[in-house]
Amino acid sequence: MLKPLTIHPNNPRYFTDGSGKAIYLTGSHTWANLQDIGLTDPPPVFNWAAYLDFMQKYNHNFMRMWAWEQAAWAPWTKEEYFIHPLPYMRTGPGTALDGKPKFDLNQFNQGYFDRLRSRVIDAGDRGIYVSIMLFEGWSNMKMDLGGRKKHLPGNPWRGHPFNKENNISGIDGDANGNGEGEEVHTLSIPAVTRRQEAYVRRVIDTVNDLDNVLYEIGNEAPIETKEWQYHIVNYIKSYEATKPKQHPVGMTAFYAGREGAVDALLASPADWISPQTEGGVHRYDTDPPSADGRKVIIADTDHIFGVGGDGKWVWKSFLKGESGCTTDRV
């Protein structure tokens, strides 16, 4: 039976479960392990049981449980991708840009949180810790390829609940009117931040009693989201302090490895981080810096290589004091 993770008191490079032993986290994750994703509506149902079988077969004990914020469209294609379920109810009146009823941002979709809880429980029964992703950097604006100013063709903001055309709650996440929603991952719109905090509270209320939980603020949001992410980390810690259990909170790589990105992770209030290669400064791909105990470091191949990593790299990362390793299975 898994026990809650805390920073090891004698070796802060690692988590421990109270046994005194250092816990090394390793796993494999995929984009649809919480919400179903596909080109049909509804999208094909993800084979959750087969995924857990795969994890258990290879003795994995950690997954990032992916979260997407938009109901439709994806940054990598002009085709309409569908994502289901989302945390908010679609009650209308009125029709959103994807042709379905608009969202009521004051009503949560209980089915989303029921699925989240049941999957965390299922994973725990298989000996797997789950990092619950809260937000998604690829859900609110167009993305360019590696900072090369070549935009991917899709704009997921069209399907985002905080798009003013998609909700009945008076929320407009595009304050500058540029057709994207980069503002929702900043602190610039207090009404958006309040709803994000309400969502975070609902997630915590859903899983706080479970032992195999970690949190991740968001996948690959730009470095301009730094202060917002710091705020969410502190908000989680403050809210969980009122609850029976407390869980580790993490920040993962900023998109495209911008200058100062790794230092921003290391300076954060997060307990654990998943860094990226950053030019010639932090070469986690070829020469991982030695972990110094400021943060528990869980390396993720997608952040570091895109596609890459071999056995030699895994051993090098392990011997440099990193406390975990994960890879994407798209």
Helices and strands as residue ranges (DSSP letters): E 6-7, E 15-16, E 22-23, E 25-29, E 36-38, H 48-57, E 62-65, E 72-74, E 77-84, E 88-95, E 101-108, H 110-125, E 129-136, G 156-159, G 182-185, H 190-207, E 213-219, G 223-225, H 226-240, E 249-252, G 255-257, H 261-266, E 272-274, E 296-300, H 301-304, H 311-319, E 324-328
